[in-house]
Amino acid sequence: MARRGPPLSAFHDRLAATLAVIIPLAAVPMASNRASIWLLWTALFAGMAAVVLLHSPRLRPGWRPRFTGQRLPLFLALILPLWAAIQLIPFPAGDGSAAPLSVLPLAGPSGILRFFGYLFLAAMVIEIASRRTRVLSTATIIFAGVVLQAVWALVALHLLDDFSLWGPKTAYEGVATGTFINRNSLATFLALGLVLGAGLLAERAAPDGIRTARPGRTLTSRLGIKGLLLLVGMGFILMALVATQSRLGLVAALVGLGVTVLLIRRASGLSAVRIGAETAGLLMAAAAVAALLGGGLSDRLIFLFSDGESRLTIYRQTLDLIAQRPFAGHGMDAFGTAFEGVRAPPLDAPVTYDLAHNSYLMLWSEFGLIAGSAPLLALLVVAVRLLRRMGDDRGFPGIAIGALGGLAVAAVHSLGDFSLEVPANTYLFTAMLALGLGRRNHSPSTENAAPRTLPVAKARRAG
């Protein structure tokens, strides 16, 4: 007679399924890049988190939230909203008046709420990431959502005459934007999905062994139907990524995919020389496919340096902005207002520069060098812990590797754009990191489930 799972596990299954649907769904309404939309998601995440906190102790007495095991990155992440709140406090000035540090204090509270929405999501995903089957199903549903976004982007561009759900395009005509407004933001979403798919392939391969495949076995028998479907999905994602004609998006995707493949092969016990050769070969093949599929992208790559001059000007003037308040910052979501104080030719077009097009400079200009570096340190801590999960018998090595690939994508794309300032991308990125940090409650020997480590890495440790 089959045993029924404990009530808390069943509750986590339902929570995982709900989150897995919400994360790609959040990309549909303009990537949730409107305050009215992301405030709704934040309220939903807050309500769900409250239910988890109130209901879980009833299902299992003595329950403790799993996110408490990530105290250091959580502490570092909380520095940002705490400092944003301090920036809203009126401080006495030399003339007897009082004014907040933020040059746009009305924007601060909503920005703080948006950031807490990411923290609520991270805490809930960490909470459900305690069983391999649940982690795999959650990651697979999220990946399927990214594939659907890719398919829609291709259909809307090629079959529906560059159709947009949000009315006629006023920019990015002739390139894929999907349900997003900005092609570069869509490219980041797709690149994250691409490395998530690679991580899923690695995690599904773990029980059978990457190097233990017998000669003569077909691709289907090695990967299984689910593995082949993952490859097909990754193919659609790559085609849509090329169709965005996002130069930095393609570079970030290739770097993220290269990191992912490198880590997968390293976990399989291969030599550094062979890993380097295989990774270089894969990246060259992917770049060749991208060149064949995207003529417009190839043209844009040719003019990459000349087109980047205006972006470099923004960076130089943003550095001037940071120098004005290197430690206090100008306030959360206040970049556009603060930038007008340093804006100078050749940035004299009648437009508003409300984004730095570099997430690192954006953080330092809004929060200062100390508080603005806190989330970067938090991500560094997460990266170290993901590396440890690769060799943890109770972790999910393939998912952890995919999360590290996602970190690489985010790190590269944030150098030249603002994609992680788009909520839908941050929801996906946050979920990937949280799943990668997951760790099962019991050792593999106590559950009827596959081992966590990639098999050859496990054999290497035994030797």
Backbone torsions as a table, in degrees:
resi	resn	phi	psi	omega
1	MET	NA	128.7	-176.5
2	ALA	-71.2	138.2	178.4
3	ARG	-80.8	138.9	174.6
4	ARG	-84.0	143.3	-179.5
5	GLY	-68.1	155.5	177.9
6	PRO	-62.8	155.7	-176.1
7	PRO	-57.4	-39.7	-178.9
8	LEU	-64.8	-38.5	178.9
9	SER	-64.5	-41.1	177.5
10	ALA	-64.0	-38.6	177.2
11	PHE	-63.6	-42.2	178.0
12	HIS	-64.7	-35.5	177.1
13	ASP	-61.0	-45.0	179.2
14	ARG	-66.2	-40.9	178.8
15	LEU	-63.3	-42.8	-179.6
16	ALA	-62.2	-44.1	-180.0
17	ALA	-62.9	-39.4	179.6
18	THR	-65.1	-46.8	179.8
19	LEU	-64.8	-38.7	-178.5
20	ALA	-63.1	-31.8	178.0
21	VAL	-79.4	-39.4	-176.0
22	ILE	-65.0	-40.2	-171.0
23	ILE	-61.0	-52.3	176.0
24	PRO	-72.6	-27.8	178.7
25	LEU	-64.1	-31.3	-179.5
26	ALA	-63.1	-18.1	179.4
27	ALA	-80.0	-13.3	-173.6
28	VAL	-71.9	-51.4	-179.6
29	PRO	-80.0	82.6	176.4
30	MET	55.4	38.3	-180.0
31	ALA	59.0	21.7	-178.3
32	SER	56.8	27.5	-176.7
33	ASN	-92.1	39.2	173.4
34	ARG	-133.5	138.3	-175.0
35	ALA	-57.1	-39.5	-178.7
36	SER	-62.9	-27.0	-178.4
37	ILE	-85.6	-52.0	-176.4
38	TRP	-70.0	-22.9	174.0
39	LEU	-66.4	-35.3	176.0
40	LEU	-65.4	-43.8	177.8
41	TRP	-63.3	-40.6	179.5
42	THR	-62.1	-43.6	178.2
43	ALA	-62.7	-39.4	179.2
44	LEU	-65.5	-45.7	179.3
45	PHE	-62.7	-40.2	179.0
46	ALA	-63.5	-42.8	178.6
47	GLY	-64.2	-42.1	178.6
48	MET	-64.6	-41.5	178.5
49	ALA	-63.2	-37.9	178.2
50	ALA	-64.5	-40.1	177.7
51	VAL	-62.2	-42.4	179.1
52	VAL	-60.9	-45.6	-177.6
53	LEU	-66.4	-35.7	-177.4
54	LEU	-84.6	-34.3	-172.3
55	HIS	-89.2	-32.7	-175.3
56	SER	-60.6	-43.6	179.1
57	PRO	-62.2	-25.9	177.8
58	ARG	-72.9	-33.2	-179.0
59	LEU	-79.4	-31.4	177.6
60	ARG	-145.2	103.0	179.3
61	PRO	-56.6	139.8	-178.7
62	GLY	84.8	5.3	179.7
63	TRP	-59.9	140.1	174.7
64	ARG	-125.6	137.0	178.8
65	PRO	-59.4	135.5	-177.6
66	ARG	-71.6	-22.4	-178.7
67	PHE	-68.5	-14.9	176.8
68	THR	-66.3	-16.2	174.7
69	GLY	-76.4	-4.8	178.9
70	GLN	-118.1	46.1	-174.1
71	ARG	-63.3	-40.7	-177.0
72	LEU	-64.9	-53.9	177.8
73	PRO	-63.0	-31.4	177.6
74	LEU	-66.2	-43.4	178.1
75	PHE	-60.3	-45.8	179.9
76	LEU	-63.4	-39.2	-179.8
77	ALA	-67.1	-34.9	-177.9
78	LEU	-71.0	-17.0	177.9
79	ILE	-60.0	-36.3	-175.7
80	LEU	-63.5	-57.3	179.6
81	PRO	-65.7	-30.3	177.5
82	LEU	-64.1	-45.5	178.7
83	TRP	-67.9	-34.8	176.8
84	ALA	-62.0	-36.2	177.3
85	ALA	-69.5	-39.4	177.6
86	ILE	-63.0	-36.0	179.3
87	GLN	-63.8	-16.5	-179.7
88	LEU	-89.1	-10.3	-177.5
89	ILE	-79.4	129.4	176.8
90	PRO	-68.5	124.6	176.7
91	PHE	-108.2	143.9	179.9
92	PRO	-60.7	138.8	176.0
93	ALA	-103.3	172.3	-176.4
94	GLY	-65.4	-26.1	-177.9
95	ASP	-89.8	10.9	178.9
96	GLY	91.8	-9.9	177.4
97	SER	-85.8	176.5	178.7
98	ALA	-131.8	140.0	-179.6
99	ALA	-150.6	146.0	177.4
100	PRO	-74.2	162.0	175.3
101	LEU	-66.7	-33.9	-178.9
102	SER	-70.4	133.7	176.8
103	VAL	-82.3	-7.7	176.7
104	LEU	-139.8	70.8	-172.9
105	PRO	-63.1	-24.5	-179.8
106	LEU	-66.6	-23.8	-178.4
107	ALA	-84.3	-20.2	-174.5
108	GLY	-60.3	-50.1	-176.3
109	PRO	-58.5	-41.7	-179.4
110	SER	-68.3	-35.9	177.0
111	GLY	-64.2	-38.6	177.8
112	ILE	-63.8	-42.2	177.8
113	LEU	-61.8	-42.7	179.5
114	ARG	-59.8	-41.8	-178.9
115	PHE	-66.7	-39.2	177.8
116	PHE	-66.1	-28.2	174.3
117	GLY	-59.9	-39.9	177.2
118	TYR	-65.2	-40.1	-179.8
119	LEU	-67.1	-40.2	177.2
120	PHE	-60.7	-44.0	-179.9
121	LEU	-63.2	-46.3	180.0
122	ALA	-58.8	-43.7	-178.7
123	ALA	-62.8	-41.4	-178.5
124	MET	-70.9	-38.1	178.8
125	VAL	-67.3	-41.2	175.4
126	ILE	-59.6	-37.6	-179.2
127	GLU	-62.6	-39.2	-175.9
128	ILE	-87.5	-11.3	-175.0
129	ALA	-84.9	62.9	-176.9
130	SER	-126.6	-0.8	176.8
131	ARG	-136.1	139.6	-175.5
132	ARG	-63.3	-44.7	-178.9
133	THR	-61.8	-37.8	-179.8
134	ARG	-69.8	-41.7	179.1
135	VAL	-63.8	-44.7	179.2
136	LEU	-62.2	-45.0	-178.8
137	SER	-66.4	-39.6	178.9
138	THR	-63.8	-48.7	179.8
139	ALA	-63.5	-36.7	-179.1
140	THR	-67.6	-41.9	178.2
141	ILE	-63.8	-42.7	178.1
142	ILE	-62.1	-45.2	178.5
143	PHE	-59.9	-42.8	178.7
144	ALA	-60.4	-36.8	177.0
145	GLY	-63.9	-38.4	177.0
146	VAL	-66.9	-40.0	178.0
147	VAL	-61.8	-43.5	178.0
148	LEU	-61.1	-38.2	176.3
149	GLN	-62.7	-41.3	179.1
150	ALA	-64.6	-44.7	-179.9
151	VAL	-62.5	-44.2	179.2
152	TRP	-62.4	-41.6	179.9
153	ALA	-59.9	-41.4	179.1
154	LEU	-69.0	-43.0	179.7
155	VAL	-63.8	-46.2	-178.5
156	ALA	-62.7	-35.1	-178.1
157	LEU	-78.0	-48.2	-169.7
158	HIS	-95.8	-31.5	-176.2
159	LEU	-103.8	-22.2	-177.3
160	LEU	-114.4	23.6	173.8
161	ASP	57.2	52.3	176.6
162	ASP	58.0	48.3	-177.2
163	PHE	-75.6	144.0	174.4
164	SER	-127.3	136.3	178.8
165	LEU	-65.1	-20.1	-171.8
166	TRP	-106.4	27.3	177.2
167	GLY	97.8	174.9	-178.8
168	PRO	-56.3	139.2	-179.4
169	LYS	-69.9	139.8	172.2
170	THR	-108.4	-4.4	177.2
171	ALA	-154.7	162.7	177.9
172	TYR	59.3	36.4	176.6
173	GLU	-69.5	139.7	178.0
174	GLY	83.3	5.9	177.0
175	VAL	-130.4	159.3	-177.7
176	ALA	-74.0	131.8	173.6
177	THR	-129.0	-12.2	178.8
178	GLY	58.2	-134.0	176.8
179	THR	-91.8	4.5	176.7
180	PHE	-85.8	171.3	172.6
181	ILE	-98.6	-36.0	-174.5
182	ASN	-107.6	130.0	-177.4
183	ARG	-66.8	-33.6	-178.9
184	ASN	-68.5	-35.4	177.0
185	SER	-68.1	-39.7	174.6
186	LEU	-62.7	-39.8	-179.7
187	ALA	-60.1	-40.7	177.9
188	THR	-64.7	-42.6	178.1
189	PHE	-58.6	-45.0	-179.6
190	LEU	-68.8	-39.7	179.7
191	ALA	-63.3	-40.1	176.4
192	LEU	-63.1	-40.6	177.4
193	GLY	-65.0	-34.2	-179.8
194	LEU	-63.5	-47.2	-179.1
195	VAL	-73.2	-28.7	174.6
196	LEU	-63.3	-40.9	177.3
197	GLY	-62.0	-40.9	177.7
198	ALA	-64.1	-39.9	177.5
199	GLY	-64.9	-38.5	176.7
200	LEU	-63.7	-41.1	176.3
201	LEU	-58.6	-43.9	-179.9
202	ALA	-65.5	-41.9	-178.6
203	GLU	-67.3	-38.1	179.1
204	ARG	-72.0	-26.9	179.3
205	ALA	-79.0	-18.4	-173.5
206	ALA	-55.5	-44.3	-177.7
207	PRO	-63.2	-32.4	-174.1
208	ASP	-95.1	-19.2	178.4
209	GLY	98.2	133.5	-179.8
210	ILE	-80.9	-37.5	-177.1
211	ARG	-100.2	1.2	-175.3
212	THR	-98.0	8.6	179.6
213	ALA	-65.3	130.4	-177.4
214	ARG	-75.1	144.6	178.1
215	PRO	-58.7	144.2	177.4
216	GLY	92.0	-11.9	178.6
217	ARG	-72.0	142.0	180.0
218	THR	-77.5	165.5	178.3
219	LEU	-60.2	-38.2	-179.8
220	THR	-63.4	-42.4	-178.4
221	SER	-71.1	-28.2	179.0
222	ARG	-76.2	-43.9	-176.1
223	LEU	-95.1	-26.9	-173.5
224	GLY	79.7	166.8	-179.8
225	ILE	-61.5	-41.4	-179.7
226	LYS	-63.4	-39.2	177.8
227	GLY	-64.8	-40.9	177.6
228	LEU	-64.7	-38.1	177.0
229	LEU	-64.6	-36.8	175.4
230	LEU	-61.9	-42.3	178.6
231	LEU	-63.8	-41.9	177.7
232	VAL	-61.8	-44.2	177.8
233	GLY	-60.3	-41.6	177.6
234	MET	-64.1	-33.2	176.3
235	GLY	-63.5	-44.4	177.0
236	PHE	-62.4	-40.4	179.4
237	ILE	-62.6	-43.5	179.8
238	LEU	-63.8	-40.8	178.5
239	MET	-62.9	-43.0	178.8
240	ALA	-67.6	-35.9	178.4
241	LEU	-62.1	-44.1	177.3
242	VAL	-63.9	-37.8	-178.0
243	ALA	-68.5	-17.3	175.1
244	THR	-72.4	-20.1	-175.9
245	GLN	55.9	30.2	176.6
246	SER	-87.1	113.0	-177.7
247	ARG	-65.7	-51.8	-179.6
248	LEU	-67.6	-31.8	177.8
249	GLY	-62.4	-42.0	178.9
250	LEU	-67.9	-43.4	179.1
251	VAL	-61.1	-45.9	-180.0
252	ALA	-62.3	-39.7	179.6
253	ALA	-64.5	-43.8	-179.6
254	LEU	-66.6	-38.8	177.0
255	VAL	-64.8	-46.3	179.4
256	GLY	-62.0	-42.3	178.8
257	LEU	-66.5	-38.9	177.8
258	GLY	-62.7	-43.6	177.4
259	VAL	-61.5	-43.1	-178.9
260	THR	-62.3	-48.5	-179.8
261	VAL	-64.0	-41.9	179.1
262	LEU	-58.3	-45.4	-178.7
263	LEU	-68.6	-36.8	178.0
264	ILE	-62.7	-47.2	-178.0
265	ARG	-70.5	-34.1	177.0
266	ARG	-65.2	-39.4	178.1
267	ALA	-66.6	-18.7	178.5
268	SER	-87.1	1.2	173.8
269	GLY	86.5	15.6	-179.3
270	LEU	-78.8	161.4	178.5
271	SER	-72.1	157.3	-179.1
272	ALA	-62.8	-36.1	-179.4
273	VAL	-64.4	-46.6	-179.4
274	ARG	-66.8	-38.2	178.4
275	ILE	-61.0	-46.5	-179.8
276	GLY	-61.7	-41.5	-179.6
277	ALA	-66.0	-44.3	-179.3
278	GLU	-65.6	-42.6	-179.6
279	THR	-64.6	-44.6	177.9
280	ALA	-61.3	-41.5	178.3
281	GLY	-62.4	-43.0	179.7
282	LEU	-64.1	-43.8	-179.2
283	LEU	-65.7	-38.3	177.8
284	MET	-65.0	-39.4	178.6
285	ALA	-65.8	-43.8	179.4
286	ALA	-64.2	-40.2	178.2
287	ALA	-65.4	-36.6	178.5
288	ALA	-65.9	-42.7	177.3
289	VAL	-62.1	-43.2	179.3
290	ALA	-61.4	-40.5	179.5
291	ALA	-65.1	-38.9	179.9
292	LEU	-70.0	-35.7	-175.5
293	LEU	-82.4	-28.1	-170.9
294	GLY	-124.2	89.3	176.5
295	GLY	-65.2	-40.9	178.4
296	GLY	-63.1	-37.5	177.8
297	LEU	-65.0	-41.2	178.4
298	SER	-60.5	-42.0	178.5
299	ASP	-62.6	-41.2	-179.8
300	ARG	-67.3	-33.8	178.1
301	LEU	-65.6	-33.8	179.7
302	ILE	-62.2	-38.6	-176.6
303	PHE	-99.1	24.0	-175.7
304	LEU	-59.6	-48.0	-172.9
305	PHE	-72.9	-38.7	179.6
306	SER	-68.2	-37.8	-180.0
307	ASP	-72.4	-19.3	-176.2
308	GLY	-84.4	-1.4	-177.0
309	GLU	-63.5	-43.6	179.6
310	SER	-65.0	-35.1	178.2
311	ARG	-65.1	-40.2	178.3
312	LEU	-65.0	-33.5	177.5
313	THR	-65.3	-41.6	176.5
314	ILE	-59.8	-41.8	-179.3
315	TYR	-63.4	-44.1	-179.2
316	ARG	-62.1	-41.9	-178.6
317	GLN	-74.6	-28.2	174.1
318	THR	-67.6	-36.4	175.1
319	LEU	-62.2	-36.1	174.4
320	ASP	-63.2	-38.7	179.2
321	LEU	-65.1	-42.6	178.5
322	ILE	-63.2	-38.2	-178.9
323	ALA	-64.7	-25.8	178.4
324	GLN	-66.0	-40.7	-179.3
325	ARG	-137.7	74.6	-173.6
326	PRO	-66.5	-22.5	-177.9
327	PHE	-115.8	-32.5	-177.8
328	ALA	-80.6	-36.3	-175.1
329	GLY	75.5	173.0	-176.2
330	HIS	-107.0	-1.6	175.7
331	GLY	112.6	145.8	-178.7
332	MET	-65.0	131.7	-179.6
333	ASP	62.2	24.6	-177.5
334	ALA	-109.4	11.9	-174.1
335	PHE	-59.6	-47.1	-176.0
336	GLY	-57.5	-44.4	179.0
337	THR	-66.9	-44.5	-178.3
338	ALA	-67.4	-35.9	-175.8
339	PHE	-64.4	-29.8	179.5
340	GLU	-61.1	-23.4	179.7
341	GLY	-74.4	-18.7	180.0
342	VAL	-118.2	-5.8	-176.8
343	ARG	-62.1	134.1	-177.9
344	ALA	-149.5	164.1	176.7
345	PRO	-54.8	147.2	10.5
346	PRO	-85.8	11.0	178.2
347	LEU	-85.5	66.3	-176.6
348	ASP	-113.4	14.6	177.0
349	ALA	-70.0	150.8	-178.6
350	PRO	-77.4	59.4	177.9
351	VAL	-133.1	163.9	178.0
352	THR	-102.0	130.4	178.0
353	TYR	-97.6	88.4	-176.4
354	ASP	-95.7	1.3	179.1
355	LEU	-137.7	143.8	-177.4
356	ALA	-82.8	-10.9	-175.3
357	HIS	58.1	27.1	173.6
358	ASN	-159.2	110.3	-172.9
359	SER	-66.1	-28.2	178.5
360	TYR	-68.2	-48.7	178.4
361	LEU	-64.2	-34.1	179.1
362	MET	-62.8	-46.6	179.2
363	LEU	-60.2	-46.9	-176.3
364	TRP	-69.3	-32.3	179.1
365	SER	-73.7	-35.0	-177.5
366	GLU	-86.0	-33.4	-173.6
367	PHE	-117.6	-7.5	-175.7
368	GLY	89.1	168.8	-173.1
369	LEU	-70.3	-31.2	-177.1
370	ILE	-80.6	-62.1	-179.5
371	ALA	-64.0	-34.2	-179.0
372	GLY	-69.8	-20.2	177.7
373	SER	-88.1	-12.0	-176.7
374	ALA	-58.9	-46.4	178.9
375	PRO	-66.1	-29.7	176.7
376	LEU	-67.7	-39.7	175.9
377	LEU	-65.8	-38.0	177.4
378	ALA	-60.7	-42.6	178.8
379	LEU	-67.9	-33.1	176.5
380	LEU	-64.9	-42.2	176.7
381	VAL	-62.5	-42.7	178.4
382	VAL	-61.5	-41.5	179.5
383	ALA	-60.3	-43.2	178.5
384	VAL	-62.0	-41.8	-179.1
385	ARG	-70.2	-33.4	175.2
386	LEU	-65.3	-39.0	176.1
387	LEU	-61.2	-38.4	177.6
388	ARG	-68.1	-34.8	179.9
389	ARG	-63.3	-24.7	180.0
390	MET	-62.2	-29.2	180.0
391	GLY	-112.2	17.0	-177.6
392	ASP	-94.0	123.3	-179.9
393	ASP	-61.5	-21.3	-179.6
394	ARG	-104.0	4.6	178.7
395	GLY	-95.1	-171.8	179.3
396	PHE	-124.0	86.8	-168.1
397	PRO	-60.2	-42.1	-179.5
398	GLY	-63.6	-42.2	179.3
399	ILE	-67.2	-38.1	177.3
400	ALA	-63.0	-40.4	178.4
401	ILE	-64.5	-42.6	176.7
402	GLY	-60.8	-37.9	177.9
403	ALA	-65.8	-39.1	175.9
404	LEU	-64.1	-38.3	173.7
405	GLY	-61.9	-38.7	176.1
406	GLY	-63.4	-38.4	175.5
407	LEU	-61.0	-40.5	178.6
408	ALA	-64.3	-43.3	177.2
409	VAL	-57.8	-49.8	-177.4
410	ALA	-64.3	-41.2	-178.3
411	ALA	-62.8	-41.7	-178.2
412	VAL	-73.3	-47.3	-175.7
413	HIS	-68.3	-28.8	179.8
414	SER	-69.8	-14.9	177.5
415	LEU	-68.6	-27.6	-174.3
416	GLY	-132.6	12.5	179.4
417	ASP	-159.3	-172.7	-172.5
418	PHE	-124.2	27.4	-171.3
419	SER	-60.4	-33.5	179.2
420	LEU	-79.6	0.7	170.1
421	GLU	-92.8	2.7	174.7
422	VAL	-97.1	120.1	-171.4
423	PRO	-53.4	-42.9	-177.4
424	ALA	-59.4	-39.5	178.0
425	ASN	-67.6	-40.6	-178.8
426	THR	-69.1	-35.1	175.1
427	TYR	-60.4	-46.8	179.7
428	LEU	-64.1	-46.0	-180.0
429	PHE	-60.9	-45.1	179.9
430	THR	-61.9	-43.8	-179.3
431	ALA	-64.1	-40.0	179.5
432	MET	-63.2	-44.5	179.2
433	LEU	-63.8	-43.2	-178.0
434	ALA	-65.7	-39.8	176.3
435	LEU	-64.4	-40.5	178.9
436	GLY	-63.8	-30.5	178.5
437	LEU	-79.6	-7.3	-177.3
438	GLY	-59.4	152.9	-178.6
439	ARG	-151.8	127.8	-175.7
440	ARG	-68.7	155.2	-175.6
441	ASN	-70.3	-32.5	-173.5
442	HIS	-122.4	160.5	176.9
443	SER	-69.3	155.5	-177.7
444	PRO	-54.9	-31.5	-177.2
445	SER	-70.3	-16.5	-177.8
446	THR	-97.0	-3.2	179.5
447	GLU	-126.4	151.0	176.1
448	ASN	-86.3	70.5	-176.7
449	ALA	-145.2	167.0	-177.3
450	ALA	-73.7	154.0	178.4
451	PRO	-66.3	154.6	-173.9
452	ARG	-81.4	-38.7	-173.2
453	THR	-78.0	150.3	171.1
454	LEU	-62.0	132.7	-163.4
455	PRO	-59.8	-37.2	-176.3
456	VAL	-76.1	-30.4	174.5
457	ALA	-62.9	-37.7	178.2
458	LYS	-65.4	-41.3	178.6
459	ALA	-65.4	-36.8	179.1
460	ARG	-63.0	-40.9	178.5
461	ARG	-65.4	-38.4	-180.0
462	ALA	-64.8	-32.2	179.8
463	GLY	-79.2	NA	NA
